[in-house]
């Protein structure tokens, strides 16, 4: 470190304990304080700081807005969060990694501890933990091993801000819970255009009534009850939902645990997806091509061919289109290098992992290849109890209430009732605080009515919109919002890009089309 004092900006409403800043000064830190975000942002723009320290709670600003604003400032330094509320875990789910704190400490923290932690951070800056490129391969091995060993229990898949619980019965995947709201049955049907917004609201209202009547009901039952779907159509949608929820867990996978449990008494009345097909879809969607190629070169030898006719393999893995056509190249006549030129490496590693490859001309395998089956996931002793959680009925009621408030907020927004929209979105956030989409809309409404701290609202809205884009690359609305923000900042190139991205996802997005037209008029005027 240089001999000059380390400049730190501390954003904290309460005055420090007596002698606190003096102790930091003795340790080689030059302390500048701000009592709220607006003056803190001014200070960050005017001077160079080595680190910013945000104390939470901060009156007039929520946790996401504070972190996003300080990280989004031009030339923003490392950010340390002093958290007195225990809410910092929400940040991982709700804002992109680039806007998260570099270090989180419990608050209050004494000056000696803070000085030591700051020096460690500045001497050895640690990047945000990133998901392994081969994470999809790791999780695939776990899922396939549970399938082959006919395991019964729950696989707890932890990712970047999400958890998905996948239930196995005798090696079959029979249920998946958790994940994000976009993987719920209603949202899937909305995205596919098979359920209108009006009918979705009817379903939510009916489910809410049943919860209040102490008669919890599944969405599929209500869809049939209201005559919107046949039982067969619901079963097909449920099968797709189950597969999509599991596949989505591959996108953010970081770690897992498996807990052996007795099977559920009711597995479900719909055709369950094949485990191999789920793995095939997950690998083709989330495994980087370079990692797939390296895995094929390490695991496949000789001149491989299919273990069954191409049509049988395609049906088992639920392949169609180009991938199904490429199966014809795996006929025992090509070397691995030739196959990698003729077929997608993600298809080839999927075939190898699911046991659909055999070697037509066997060659000796390296000793490392002779390892036993993949180790079973770490078991959680049965005696270990989960922490207390709300009942299933309470969780269902809260989620339905949140979705009702969210839909009401959208109606207010469409009618330009911005204040009412903000209230409804805030209600949805309070009920389901980990849904990034709720936060994005609440921030959007707050931004439109903001009179002070506009930059803070803009930073929070930008962070929430980017997080929704990360979770759902088919959503148009976050791109429209980002386009509006760029337009207000006179960044025309970025605005046009965001509006075009929105229109690619929803050609009927009137606001995005209006933004493009406005940019065209400005270009003509220039």
N, C-alpha and C positions, 0 to 999 in steps of 0.2 A: 504494500500500500504506500502511497505517497505521503510526504510529510504534512501536506496541507490538511486542515480539519475535514472530516467527512461531513458533508452537508446533509442533514435529514430534515424532512418536512413532516411534522406530526399534526394530524388532523384530529382534533379532540375537542369536544364542547366543554368539558369540565377542566378547571385549572389543574396543573400538575401538583403533586405533593411538594411540600417545601423542600428545596434543595435538589429536586429531581433533575432539572435541566442543567444545574451546575455540576452535578455528578457526571452527567453525560459529557459536559464540556471538558471536565478533567480527563475523561477517557478518550478524548480526541474527536468529539462530535460537535459540530456547530448546529444548534437546534433553532429551527424556525417553526412557529406554531400558527395554526389557523383553526378557528372554532367551527367552521362549516365548509362545505364543498366549494361554494362560489369563490371565496377568497383563496382557497387552496389551489383552484385551477388557475387563477390569475398568477399566483406565485410560481406555479410550475411553468407557465408560459414565459414569465419574465426572467427566471433564473435557473441555473443548473443545479440539480439535487442528485445526490448519490442514491438516495432511497426515500420513499414516502411511507409513512406509518399511519394507518387508518385505525382509529379506535371505534369499535362498534359496541353498543348502538350510538348513532349520531342523530340527534333530533333533526327532523325535517328531511331525512334521507334514509332509504332502505339499504340493505346490505348490497344488493345487486347493483343499484345505481351508484353507490359509493365506489365499489371496486371497478366497475366499468368506466366511470368517469375518470378516475385517476390513471387507469391503464391506457385509456384511449387518448390521453393528452399528448400533443407533439413532444417527442423526446422524453416520454414518460420513463422514470427510473423504476427500479425494482420496488415491489409493493409488499409491505408487511402488514398483516391484519392482526389487530389485538381484539379478540372476540370474547365478550363477556356474556354472550347469550347461548353459545353452543350451536349457532345456526350455520356455521361456516361450511358444514358438509353439503348444504344445499347448493353452494356455488358450483360444485363439480357437475351437477345436473343442469343448472340453469344458464350458465354463461360459458362461452368458448374458453379453452385452456389458455389462450393468449391473453385473456383479460382476468385471469384468476391471480390471486396473490402468490408471490414466490414463497412466502412463509406465513404460517398461522400460529399465533401464540395465545394462550389463555390470558385474559385480562382480569384483574390488574397484574402487571409484571414489574418487578423492581428494576431500577436503572442498571444495576450490574448485569443482571440476566439479559436485559434488552441489548446492552452494549456488546456483550459476548455473542449473542445470536446475530446481530447486525454485522459484526466483523466476520463471522463465519460465512454468512451469506455473501458478503462482498468479496471475500477472498476465494470462495469456492462456490460460485453461482451454480445452482442446480437447475437444469431445465425441468419443465413440467414432465412428469412421467408420461411416456407415450405407449400406446398399444403396440405390442410386438407385430412386425409384419406377417409372421407366420401364425398369428393367434388363431386364425380360422382352421389351420391344420391341427393345432393342439386341441381345440374344442371338438373337432371332428373325430379325433382319435378317442377322446373321452366318450362321446355319444355312441360311437360304433362299438366300443368295448362294453358299455352297459347293455347295448342291444345284443351282442353276441353272448354275453354271460347271463342273459335272461334275468337281469337285475330288476328288483322291485323297490321303489323308493322315490326320493325327490332329488333332482340335481339343481343346486342353487348356483346359477351363473351370474357372476358379478361383472359389471362393466363400468364404463365411464359414466357414472351418475345413474345407473339403472341396475335393477336386479330382475331376473326372470327365473321362475321356479318351474322346472320341467318334470312332470311325473311320469315314471316308467312303471309298467306292470308287466312282469314276465318278459322284459326286454322291449316291449312296445311302448311308444310314446302315446299317452292317453290324455294328457292335459297339460296346459301351460298357462301360468298366471304371472301377473306383474308386467314388466315391460313398460311401454308408453301408451298413452291414450290413443295414438293413431293406429294401434294394432287392435283396438276393440272392434267387435263385430259391426257396430253401427258406423264407425268411421270408415271401415273397409267398404261397406256397402255404399256410403256416401261418395267415396273417392271413385268407385266404379260406376257411379251414376245409376245404381240399381235401387236406390232409396232417395227420395226427395227430402229437402230440408224440412218441409212441412210435415211429412210423415215421420221423419226422425223425431221432431218435437213431440208429435202425438205419442210415439213409443216411449219417449223419456217421461212424459207426463203420466202415462199409464203405469209404468214401472214404479214411479215415485209414489203414486196412489197405493199400489200394492205393498210397498215397503212400509208406508204409514199404517196400513191395515194389518201389519205383521204377517204379510203373505209374500215374502220375497219371491221374485220370479225372474227367470232368465230372459234376455232380450229375444232369443229365438222363439220362446213361447208366446211373447206378446206380438211378434211379427205375424205369427200364425193366427193368434186370437183376433187381431185387427184385419185379417184377410189380406195382408200385404204380401205374404209369401206362403207357399205350400211347405209342408214338413220336409219334402225332398229338397226344396231349394234352400231351406234353412240348414239342413244337414250338409249340403255342399258348401255353403258359406262358412259353417263352423269348421269344416275340414280345412278350408283355405286359411281361416283365421289362425287355427292351431299351427299350421305350417309357417305362416308369415311371422307369428310371434316368436317362434323358435329361431327361424332364420335371422330375424332382426337382432337376436342376442349375439350372433357371431360378429356383428359390426363393431361392437364396443368391448368384446370379451377381454377380461384381464385375469380373472381367477375363478375357481369353482370349488364347491364342496358337494359331496353326495351323502345323503342320509337315508339309510334303509328304513322303510316303513311298510306297514301292512297295506295291501292294495285297497283302493277305494271300492266301495260296494257297487257303485254305478260307474261304468267306464264311459258310456255315451252311446247314442243310437245312430252315429254317423260313421261312415267309412274312415278309419284312421289313416293318416298318411304314412307311407313307408319311411322308415328311418333313413335308409339309403338315399331315397329321393330328397329328403330334407337336407342331408349332407351335400348331395350333388348341387342343389340350388344354392346353398350357403357358400360353397367353394367357388362356384361360378360367379357369384355376386360380390364376394368380399375378399377372396384371396388374390393378392397381387400376382400378376402374370410372372414376374421375375422369380418370386418365391415358389410358384408352382413349377416352373422350369427347373429350378435347383432341386426341388423335391423329387421330380421325375428322374433326373440324372442320378440322384443318390439312391433311389429305391427300385428302379426298374432296370433290368438287364436283358440281354439276348434280343430275340425278335418276338415280342409279345403278341398274343392274339386274344380274342374274347373268349370268355369261359362259356358263352352261350351265343346263339344267333343274335345278330344286331337288333332285330325287332324285339326279342325277349329282353335284352339288356336295356334298350330304350324304354320299354314299358316299365321295367323294374325301377329305373332311375327317373322315370317321368321326363325323358328328354324329347325334345322336338326341334324342328327347324335345323339350323346349321349344325348344332352339336349332335343331333341324331344322324345327320348325313355323314359326319366325320367318323362315326363308328365303323364305317366300311373300310377306313384306312387301317384299322387295327386288325390285320388279317394274317399275321405271322410272317409277312414278307418284308417288313421294314425293320431296320435297326431303330434303337431309341432316338438317335440323332435324326434319322429320316422321319420318324413319327412326329417329332417336335416341329418339323417343318410342315407336316401335313395336317396336324390337328392341334387344337387348343391345349396347352399344357395343363390347364385346370381340369379339362375333361380327362386327360390321361391320369393325373394323380387321383382323381375321383374314382376311376376304374380300378386303380391299384388298391386304394384304401378300402373299397367296398368289395374286394375279392372278385372283380369281374375280369381280371387279367390272368392269363396263364402264359408261360414262356414256351414257345414252340420249339426252340432249340436251347435247352437249359445250359447255362454256364455257371461255373463255380461262383458262389456269392462270397463277398468279403465276410470275415468272421463277425464283424460288427453287425452284419445282417442277421446272424443267427440268434439274436436276442429273443427272449421270450415275449409274450404278448405285452402290450402297453400296460404299465402299472395301473391298477385300479385307482380311481379317484379316492382321495383321503376320506375316510369314514368319520362321521361325527357320532360319538357314542349315543346310544338311544336315550341314556339317562339325562343327556343335556337338554334342558328345557329352553324353549324360545322365550324371549322377553315378552312381557304382557303387550298384547296388541288389541285394538278395537275388534269387536265382534264382526263377523261377516256381514250381518245386517246393518251395523253402523257404518261400515266401510261402503257398502252398496248405497245406502242412503246419502252419505256425503258426496259420493261420486256423481250420483244422479242429480243432486241439488246443484253441484258445481257445473254440470253440463247444462242444466236448465238456465242457470245464471249466465253462463257463457253465451248460449243461444239468444237469450233476451238482450244481452249486451250487443250482439251483432245486429239485432233488429233495431235497437236504438241508434247504432252507428249508421245504418243504412238510411235512417230517417233524420240524420244530422242532430240527434239528441245526444250531444257529446257528454254532457254531465251525467245523464242517466246511464249512458254506456259505460262510463268510467266506474260508476257505482256497481253496476252488474259485474263487470270484469273483476273488480276488486273482491267482490263476493266469491267469485269462482276461484280466485287465487287463494283466498283465505281457506276455502274448503279443500282445495287440492294444490298445495303450495309447490309441488314438484313438477307441474305441467308447464313446460316452456311456452307452449302456445297461449295459455291463459296469461302468462306474464307479458308476452309480446303484445297482445291486444290491450291489456291494462295499461302498459307503457305507452302504447299508441294513443289511447284516449287521453292519458295524462299529459302527453306531449302537446296534444292539440289544444288543451285548455290551460297549459302552463303559462304563468306570467313571470315567474322567477325561476332561476336555476335551469334555464332552457338547455344549456349544454349538458347538464347532468341527466335530464330526461332524454336528450338525444343519445347520449352514450349508453344509457340503459336500454333504450329502444333498439339501438343498433346491435347491442350484445344479444338481446332476446331474439331478434329477428334472425341473426346469424345462427343462433342455437337451433331455431326451428328448421332452418335450411339444412343444418347438419343432420337433424333427426328425420326430415322428410324432404327429399330432393324433388318431390313432385308438387310441393306446395307453391302456389303463385303469390299468395298474399305477402309473405315476407319480402319477396323481391320487389313488389310494388311499393312497400313501405320504404325499403332501402333506396329505391329510385326517387321517391319523394324527398327523402332526406338529402340525397346527393344533389337534387335539383335546387333545394333551398340553400345549399352550400355552394351553388354555382359550379358544381363539378359535372359538366354536361356529359362528358364521355362515360363516367361511371353511371350517371342517371340513365342514359340510353341503354347501357348494357343491362342494368337491373330491370328496366321496363321490358326489354326484349326477352330476358329470361322469364319474366312473369307471363308474357304472351305465349311463349313456347309451352308453358305448363297449362295455361288457361287462355285460349284465343278470345274468349268472351270477357276478359278483364277490362272493363270500361275505363277504369282509372289508369291502368298502364297504357292503354291506347291513347287516352287523353294526354298522358305525359309525353308520349312519342310525338304527337301532333304539336304540342307546345314547343318541344325541342326543334322540330322542323321549322316552325314559324320563327323561332329565335335565330336559327341558322340562316333563314332567308333574310331576316332583318339585318344580320351582321354583314 
